[in-house]
Amino acid sequence: MTKSTNIHIGHCTSPHGIKGEFSFVLYNFDNSVLEDGMVLTLTPRSPESSVPQDGKEFKIKTIRIGNKAIATLEGVSDRNTVEAMIPFDIYLAREAFPETEDDEYYVNDLLGLEVYHYYTKNLLGRVMDFYENGAQIVLKIKTDKEIIEVLFLNQYIPVVDIEGGRLEIIPPIFVE
């Protein structure tokens, strides 16, 4: 699996006010890198959205991040246009993100990595998705038989090797 040049950073399902503003739901709200003038790629979340199926780029005219993220986009100036566009997903070019430290990485970089058993070194599957449960990130790993979910914590995932395309997990023990 190849890494995307765009990172999924949020979505929008509601307008804000009557002057063509959007209320963005950002997945990393506290550390958002969004600024005025940045270019976003929007893709529709449903057939009701007027955003083209293969996505469309928009430049941020203004963005205010307080208790929520309120944005205006160039070329969108009224609430009717906003309502026609929603719902949509928001993507940002990978180059817009700051470089990570040696022991840090973006969770998006884990997608597609091969997953091995920490003790046996046997291949278990691949990272197919992730989500946040409110306290931590949970990786969804597709094996030959099922999809397992593992908390992204060092005690369950002691080895992460982005360059090597792999991570090692201590699989959860399921109690019935």
N, C-alpha and C positions, 0 to 999 in steps of 0.2 A: 504494500500500500504506500503511495507517495503522500508526502505532506502537502497540505493545501497552502496556496500562497495567501489565502484569506482565512482569518480566524473568526469563528462565530462568537460574537461578543454580547449579543442580546436580541431583543425583539421589541416590536411595538404592536399593541392591540387597541390603543385608544388615543384620540386627539387630546390636545390641551388648549382650552380657550377657543376663540373664534377667529384668530388671525393667522391660521396655518401652522400652528405649532404641534409638535409630536410629544407624547409622553413615552420616553424610552425606558424599557426594563433592561438594565445592564447586568450581566452576570458577575462582573467584578466591579461593583458599584464604588466601593471604597478606594480602589486604585485605578480608576478609569484614566486612560491615556487620551481620550477624545478632547479635541480642541477645535476652535473655529478654523475653518479652511481645510480641514481634513476631508478626504474622500472616502465615503462608505459605499459598500455594495449592498443593495437590498434585494431580497428574494421573497416571493410570496409564501405565506404560511397556509393559504387556502385559495381555492378558485375564486373567491369573492374579491381578492386583492387585484387592483389594476396594475400592480408591478409586473413586468414581463416575467414569464416563467424562468428564463435563463438569467434573470437578474438585471439590475440597472444601477449605474453609479450615480451618486448624488454628493455634492459638496456641502459640508456643514456651514451654514451661514452664521448661526450662533448656537451655542450650547451652554446651558446653565445647569450645574450639578449642585443641588442642595439636598433637600429630603427626597427629591426625585430628579431625574434628568429630563430637562425640557429642551428640545432642539427645534430649530428652523432649518430647512434645507433650501438651497438655491433652486429656483424654479417652482417652488410650492408656496403660494401666498394666501390660500383661503382654506377654511375648514372643510368645504366640500371635496377639495382635492385630497386632503389628508384622509377623510373618511373613505374615499374610494381606494386609497392605497393600502390601508390597513386591512388585515393583519400582515406583517412582514417580519422576516428575520434580518438581522443587522450583522454585516461582516466588515472587518477592517484588515487592510493589507498587513501581512506579517512584518514588513519593514518598519511599520509605525511603532512597534513595540520596542521597549528598551532591551539591550542585551542582558542576558542572565549571568549570574555569578557561576563559578565552577560547580557548586553543589546545588544549583537551582535549574529548573526547566519549566516550561509551560506545559500544563496538563494536556493540551492539544497535541504536543509532541509525543505523547504516549500512545496515541491512536495508531493501531496497526502493528505495534511491537509484538514480537513473539513472547509468549509467556512460558517460563520453565518452572518446574518444581525445584525449590531451593535445596532440598536434600538429595533427591534422586537425579536432578538435572535433566529429567525427561521433559520433552515438549508437551505442554498442556493445551495450548491454543494461542489466541491473539486477543489483544485489547480491541474491543469493538466500539466502546462508548464509555461515557462517564456521566455522573450527575453529582450534585451536592445534596446531602440530606439535612442540611442545616448546621451540622457540626463539623463534617469533613467531606472529602471527596470519596466517591465510591466508583471503582472501576468495574465495568462489565466485560467479562472475559468469555469469549466463545470457544468452547471445547468441541470435540467431536460429538459429544452426547447432549450437552446442555450449555446454558449460559450461567456462569457463576458470578457473584458480586463479591468484591473484596474491598475492604476499607483501605484507602490509600494512606496507610500508616507504616512506619518503619518496621514495626513488629510483624506485619503481614507481608510487606514488600521490602525486603532488606537490600535488594540489588536492582538498580535502575541504570541501564547502559544505553543511552540514546544513540550514540555513535555505533554501537554494536547491534542495535535493533532488537534489544531484548530486555526483559526484566524477569526477576525470579521472585516467586511468591511462596509463602507458607500457606497452603490451601486451608480454607476453613473446614472445620469438622462439623457436620450437620447432625443434630440430635433430633430424633423423631419421637 
